[in-house]
């Protein structure tokens, strides 16, 4: 097992540890799931136990009720027997109850009262509801808008109002009418006064001009407007601010696009001059054209047609109907059934009795004598019916109890099953944890020294063929592979079959490998691993193994090398293994002289002998 660990790379070792840890994690998850199922089974069992207790209480109550009804029946039967005995006693003690003979028969009228129905008519009063439709006529007024065109003439040009704004600096407020200097008319907006007077005879600076009028749009579309100025401008069309460059600047301004319909539109341009040069222009770009000064023709005389709507009022009569319930008092006649008591008579046959002690057949003279017997019999019948109901109730309660007991047994079985599953999962977890713990610490492999080359001897005529036996080598490699696989398992977890496989593989290596070779040393380690099993008994056939050389010393070297498997043993396991393996080896040395026969016997014994005395997989 040590050689195997030393032959591993660190990646292989880490992969081995990861695989073992994954088995531990999976086992832990399976254990948690099993414990959860066990707790659920306990809860279901508690509910089943409660159902058993409840159904048992109901069954006991039903049984007790049945016992009570049985006692009531017994009491009623005893009363019946007593009434019958009393009846017989009366007949014997008082012969007057007996009608032995009939003297004569006669008839009498016996009165009795009856309820006689009769029908009379009564007049009663009540109410009757009827639904009528009540008309309601209203005058409905409808207002209709009738379009009407109004034509007006818009004069040519723009009205220009000039305002004095002295006392204000950059971006002055819009002026009030008290600052108006004069009003004039211009053809379009295309002015450059330089340093002169605004509008020709206005102030040199601190002035606002308001241009207002109508602009004619020849076709509908997107129009661009540009109003460069020194200084600020505001352009308003149809009440919408198009341009707002209301600040000091030496020229230029914003170019803005807006969609306009064909026809006349109101236009207002505010302009202010703060100081220095004075100029203002208004450009447009019609759809598909470049910018140009808005021509005077756009501000020429225009005939404007405005559509207004006149209200036309129409009145009509509309009649609607509403439901109205009318309640009327009425009188009606009904038949009423009444009852009155009447005395009626029936004719009964009467027999006059004559006592006769010699009569052979006693007849009952007074039927009242039988009433106690009749009443007792009725009590018996009632008690028997009650008992039948109680017996049925017991049957139903018994069925419910049996069902609850069956359910309880079922839940108990589930608890046992889930408990066993928890035990199994715990065992699997223990095995996985042991497998993880059994992996020895990783140790870097010790470099193997390179053997020095010796000159080859010249073969003679009697040279023996030194060609390696390929079959023998293959057998050795296969056995070493088996040993490597089994050494990955903790010795205490090896099954009997695996121990036998380990010993068989070691036997093959001893027969096919050279003493002192790595394979031979690994076979010795395999014996040490076999000795660490729970029952480290070395089979008797192992004593017949023909070993060459000081094998006992080699085995001791295995145990003394802390890097080998012996280092993984407890002190007790180590001592036992040394004693067992070395004893077997020594016995094998004694049997060395019987090599041929012993080898055959050992191989046959290993193949045929079972694993009696060891634990089974």
Residue pairs with C-beta under 8 A, 6 or more apart in sequence:
1 440
1 487
1 488
1 491
1 525
1 529
1 564
1 565
1 568
2 440
2 525
2 561
2 563
2 564
2 565
2 566
2 567
2 568
3 487
3 518
3 521
3 522
3 525
3 564
4 484
4 487
4 488
5 13
5 440
5 442
5 443
6 443
6 445
6 446
6 563
7 445
7 484
8 16
8 442
10 442
13 439
13 442
16 439
16 488
17 436
17 439
20 432
20 435
20 436
20 439
21 436
23 432
23 435
23 436
24 429
24 432
24 433
24 435
24 436
26 432
27 425
27 428
27 429
27 431
27 432
27 433
28 429
30 425
30 428
30 429
31 422
31 425
31 426
31 428
31 429
33 425
34 418
34 421
34 422
34 424
34 425
35 422
37 418
37 421
38 415
38 418
38 419
38 421
38 422
40 418
41 411
41 414
41 415
41 417
41 418
42 415
44 411
44 414
45 408
45 411
45 412
45 414
45 415
47 411
48 404
48 407
48 408
48 410
48 411
49 408
51 404
51 407
51 408
52 401
52 404
52 405
52 407
52 408
54 404
55 397
55 400
55 401
55 403
55 404
56 401
56 404
58 397
58 400
58 401
59 394
59 397
59 398
59 400
59 401
61 397
62 390
62 393
62 394
62 396
62 397
62 398
63 394
63 397
65 390
65 393
65 394
66 387
66 390
66 391
66 393
66 394
68 390
69 383
69 386
69 387
69 389
69 390
70 387
70 390
72 383
72 386
72 387
73 380
73 383
73 384
73 386
73 387
75 383
76 376
76 379
76 380
76 382
76 383
77 380
77 383
79 376
79 379
79 380
80 373
80 376
80 377
80 379
80 380
82 376
83 372
83 373
83 375
83 376
84 373
84 376
86 372
87 369
87 370
87 372
87 373
90 97
90 369
91 97
91 98
91 362
95 355
95 357
96 355
96 365
97 364
97 365
97 366
97 369
98 355
98 359
98 362
98 363
98 364
98 365
99 351
99 353
99 362
99 363
99 364
99 365
100 354
100 355
100 356
100 357
100 358
100 359
100 361
100 362
100 363
101 353
101 354
101 355
101 356
101 359
102 351
102 352
102 353
102 354
103 351
103 352
103 353
103 354
104 351
104 352
105 349
105 350
105 351
105 352
106 349
106 350
106 352
107 347
107 348
107 349
107 350
108 347
108 348
108 350
109 345
109 346
109 347
109 348
110 345
110 346
110 347
110 348
111 343
111 344
111 345
112 343
112 344
112 345
112 346
113 341
113 342
113 343
113 344
114 341
114 342
114 344
115 339
115 340
115 341
115 342
116 339
116 340
116 341
116 342
117 337
117 338
117 339
118 337
118 338
118 339
118 340
119 335
119 336
119 337
119 338
120 335
120 336
120 338
121 333
121 334
121 335
121 336
122 333
122 334
122 336
123 331
123 332
123 333
124 331
124 332
124 333
124 334
125 329
125 330
125 331
125 332
126 329
126 330
126 331
126 332
127 327
127 328
127 329
127 330
128 327
128 328
128 329
128 330
129 325
129 326
129 327
129 328
130 325
130 326
130 328
131 323
131 324
131 325
131 326
132 323
132 324
132 326
133 321
133 322
133 323
133 324
134 321
134 322
134 323
134 324
135 319
135 320
135 321
136 319
136 320
136 321
136 322
137 317
137 318
137 319
138 317
138 318
138 319
138 320
139 315
139 316
139 317
139 318
140 315
140 316
140 317
140 318
141 313
141 314
141 315
142 313
142 314
142 315
142 316
143 311
143 312
143 313
143 314
144 311
144 312
144 313
144 314
145 309
145 310
145 311
145 312
146 309
146 310
146 311
146 312
147 307
147 308
147 309
147 310
148 307
148 308
148 309
148 310
149 305
149 306
149 307
149 308
150 305
150 306
150 307
150 308
151 303
151 304
151 305
151 306
152 303
152 304
152 306
153 301
153 302
153 303
153 304
154 213
154 214
154 264
154 301
154 302
154 303
154 304
155 301
156 187
156 296
156 299
156 300
156 301
157 185
157 186
157 187
157 213
157 296
157 299
157 300
158 185
158 186
158 187
158 188
158 189
158 211
158 212
158 213
158 267
158 299
159 183
159 184
159 185
159 211
159 212
159 213
160 183
160 184
160 185
160 186
160 199
160 209
160 210
160 211
161 180
161 182
161 183
161 209
161 210
161 212
162 180
162 181
162 182
162 183
162 184
162 198
162 199
162 202
162 203
162 207
162 208
162 209
163 175
163 179
163 180
163 181
163 207
163 208
163 209
163 210
164 179
164 181
164 203
164 206
164 207
165 172
165 175
165 179
165 206
165 207
165 208
165 272
166 203
166 206
167 206
168 206
169 274
170 231
170 247
170 248
170 274
171 232
171 246
171 247
171 248
171 272
172 206
172 208
172 272
172 274
174 208
174 270
175 208
175 210
181 202
181 203
182 201
182 202
184 199
186 211
187 296
187 299
188 282
188 293
188 294
188 295
188 296
188 298
188 299
189 211
189 227
189 269
189 280
189 281
189 282
189 294
190 281
190 282
190 293
191 199
191 279
191 280
191 281
192 278
192 279
192 281
193 199
193 200
193 277
193 278
193 279
194 277
194 278
194 279
195 204
195 276
195 277
195 278
196 204
196 278
197 203
197 204
198 204
198 207
198 209
198 273
198 278
199 209
202 209
203 273
204 278
205 273
205 274
205 275
205 276
205 278
206 273
206 274
206 275
207 272
207 273
207 278
208 270
208 271
208 272
208 273
209 270
209 271
209 272
209 280
210 268
210 269
210 270
210 271
211 267
211 268
211 269
211 270
211 271
212 266
212 267
212 268
213 266
213 267
213 299
214 264
214 265
214 266
214 267
214 299
214 302
214 304
215 237
215 264
215 265
215 266
215 267
215 294
215 298
215 299
216 263
216 264
216 265
216 297
216 298
216 299
216 300
216 302
217 223
217 260
217 261
217 262
217 263
217 264
217 265
218 262
218 286
219 262
219 286
219 287
220 259
220 260
220 261
220 262
221 259
221 260
221 286
221 287
222 257
222 258
222 259
222 287
223 257
223 258
223 259
223 260
223 284
223 285
223 286
223 287
224 255
224 256
224 257
224 284
224 285
224 291
225 235
225 237
225 242
225 243
225 255
225 256
225 257
225 258
225 282
225 283
225 284
226 253
226 254
226 255
226 256
226 282
226 283
226 284
226 285
226 291
227 233
227 235
227 243
227 245
227 253
227 269
227 280
227 281
227 282
227 283
228 251
228 252
228 253
228 279
228 280
228 281
228 283
229 245
229 249
229 251
229 253
229 271
229 279
229 280
229 281
230 249
230 250
230 251
230 273
230 276
230 277
230 278
230 279
230 280
231 247
231 248
231 249
231 250
231 272
231 273
231 274
232 245
232 246
232 247
232 248
232 249
232 271
232 272
233 243
233 245
233 246
233 253
233 269
233 270
233 271
233 280
234 241
234 243
234 244
234 245
234 246
234 268
234 269
234 270
235 241
235 242
235 243
235 256
235 267
235 268
235 269
235 282
236 242
236 267
236 268
236 269
236 270
237 258
237 260
237 265
237 266
237 267
237 268
238 265
238 266
239 266
240 258
242 256
242 258
243 253
243 254
243 256
244 254
245 253
245 254
246 270
246 272
248 274
250 276
250 277
251 279
255 291
264 302
264 304
269 280
269 282
271 280
281 293
282 293
282 294
283 291
283 292
283 293
283 294
284 291
284 292
284 294
284 298
285 291
285 292
353 365
364 370
431 493
434 490
434 492
434 493
435 489
435 490
435 493
438 489
438 490
438 493
438 568
440 567
440 568
443 563
446 563
472 512
473 512
475 508
475 512
476 508
476 509
476 512
476 513
476 519
478 508
479 505
479 506
479 508
479 509
479 512
479 519
479 523
480 505
480 509
480 519
480 522
482 501
482 502
482 505
483 502
483 505
483 506
483 509
483 522
483 523
483 525
483 526
484 522
486 494
486 498
486 501
486 502
486 505
486 526
486 529
487 525
487 526
487 529
487 565
489 498
491 529
491 530
491 532
491 533
492 532
492 533
492 534
494 502
494 529
494 530
494 533
495 615
495 616
495 617
496 611
496 614
496 615
496 616
496 617
497 611
497 617
499 530
499 533
499 611
499 614
500 606
500 611
502 526
502 529
502 530
503 526
503 527
503 530
503 539
503 542
503 606
504 606
504 607
505 523
505 526
506 523
506 524
506 526
506 527
506 530
507 545
507 602
507 603
507 606
509 519
509 520
509 522
509 523
509 526
510 520
510 523
510 545
510 546
510 547
511 599
513 519
513 520
513 523
514 520
515 548
515 549
516 549
521 554
521 558
524 551
524 554
524 555
524 558
525 558
525 564
525 565
527 555
527 581
527 584
527 585
528 555
528 558
528 559
528 564
528 565
528 566
528 577
528 581
529 565
530 536
530 538
531 538
531 576
531 577
531 580
531 581
532 565
532 569
532 573
532 577
533 614
534 614
534 615
535 613
535 614
535 615
536 576
536 577
536 580
537 580
537 613
537 614
538 580
538 581
538 583
538 584
539 605
539 606
539 609
540 605
541 601
541 602
541 605
541 606
541 609
542 584
542 588
542 602
543 584
543 587
543 588
543 591
544 588
544 591
544 594
544 598
544 599
544 601
544 602
544 605
545 584
545 588
545 591
545 598
545 599
545 602
546 588
546 591
546 592
546 594
546 595
546 598
546 599
547 585
547 588
547 589
547 592
548 592
551 585
551 588
551 589
552 582
552 585
552 586
552 589
555 578
555 581
555 582
555 585
556 578
556 582
558 564
558 565
558 566
559 566
559 574
559 577
559 578
560 566
561 567
566 574
566 577
569 577
591 598
